[in-house]
Amino acid sequence: MNVAVFSSKRYDEEHLSRCDSGTLSFTFLEPHLNQTTAALAAGHDAVCCFVNDTLDEPTLAQLADLGIRMIAMRCAGFNNVDLECAERLNILVARVPEYSPHAVAEHAVALILDLNRNIHRAFNRVREHDYSLNGLLGFDLYQKTVGVVGTGKIGATFARIMQGFGCQVLAYDPYPNPAVQALNIEYVPLERLWAESDVISLHCPLMPETHHLINSRSIAQMKRGVMLVNTSRGALIQTQSVITALKSGHIGYLGLDVYEEEADLFFEDYSNTVLQDDVFARLLTFPNVIITGHQAFFTREALDAIARTTVQNLLGFKHQEMEKVHCVRR
């Protein structure tokens, strides 16, 4: 079975190749999959894609014409896939429903600690032999209220960690998680979570209902000086509204591992070019903003789990053992 792996990096090649016993034949391709690059899938039976590949109707139509029968997403999210079109074209879509919830949850906590104690600024000062403390004042996380939006495996893991800091944790999810309820964490309406939380961390999927969940209206309901962290999907946040709130001081801290327009930015080296995204450039000017390039998932354990499940999905499809495939349904 021939598989074209788009948006591939060296670490993808290492982990996927290690998990395959030689049954699959991978072609590792650096370009993102989209309408322009779909022709590269010619001669393959399946494509393996990542978060910033574009699997819209024109791209899927080209893949179907090339004989592609399966899309193996090596991530949990599938908001970049037109599932209705894939079903109509009889292309199976599979994903990695979980890999390491600890990886993403721990990264969210790292952003919180860095933002709170100004570690990024302190690091730069010390390198310049400036040991002053002015402007580095933080706060105790102990007894602060932390709001968790989305309580799947990652959100639940994050909630447990924050309880360990002695925080009061509030949760919102249309489908409460019994594991979270067992921690005596209270589920509340979003309006209450916005109003009472000192720290808000987003761990929900991107769907029409959650698109721009953070906007001018929701921000207005939050505490002045709130800390906002997003390690889920960039389009949960209406970026311009957040910039306005940062300028006014209504949002006091912002930690991002994802960005709404990251598709042509993250995972690449643009250090020798001029940044063309003016909105992203504005975010980088704030001293109380930390941005990482979609690396929350990036641990050895997570990459191993992603590769294992992706290979399992592909082998299950090859042998028509569909009960072993993590199919995505509309």
Secondary structure, 3 states (H helix, E strand, C coil): CEEEECCCCHHHHHHHHHHCCCCCEEEECCCCCCCCCHHHHCCCCEEEECCCCCECHHHHHHHHHCCCCEEEECCCCCCCECHHHHHHCCCEEECCCCCCHHHHHHHHHHHHHHHHHCHHHHHHHHHCCCCCCCCCCCCCCCCCEEEEECCCHHHHHHHHHHHHCCCEEEEECCCCCHHHHCCCCEECCHHHHHHHCCEEEECCCCCCCCCCCECHHHHHCCCCCEEEEECCCHHHECHHHHHHHHHHCCEEEEEECCCCCHHHCCCCCCCCCCCCCHHHHHHCCCCCEEECCCCCCCCHHHHHHHHHHHHHHHHHHHCCCHHHCCECCC
